[in-house]
Amino acid sequence: MVSFRRAIAWWGVLVALGWLVCLERAFLYGEEGAAEKKPSQAQASKPKQTKNPYHRLPPYYAQVVKPEQRKQIYAIQEQYGPKIDALRAQLEALLQERDKKIEEVLTEAQRQEVERLREEAKAKRATKEKSTAVESKPAAEPAQSQTPEKSTVPEKSQPTEKP
């Protein structure tokens, strides 16, 4: 009986704190906060601007930098962004070329065995993802991805147990 009363008391405290937070926000922001949160019809009719992919601050910088520093960082990112993208594309091409040459070393039977192992691992991942998606989001269906590109990282084989 005492633990039930404690639980009720704690719920009362939590509800009271929630109301205090709501009242504090209403007091601090008042009518101005409500007007700021609701976009005007003029803003709603404007098409959304696409964000520049290079305008993203590194982790934790947003809490520290000033607006003029933010602009400088964005300028630096715009300068290096295309170069980095080109290098990533070049790296991806090199990885694909490497994987193709490695695959050419295998015999046809070995290629078929590797493909079979990849398919088994893919099916195993799919069932694992389904089971975790069902556990975490029972109402939502897991996202269906389009055919994934060939992985550049070789899949690890499972060690076999010896009797």
Secondary structure, DSSP 8 states (H G I E B T S, - for coil): -HHHHHHHHHHHHHHHHHHHHHHHHHHHHHHHHHHHHS--HHHHHS------TT----TTTTTT--HHHHHHHHHHHHHHHHHHHHHHHHHHHHHHHHHHHHHHHS-HHHHHHHHHHHHHHHHHHHHHHHHHHHHH-SSS-----------SS----------
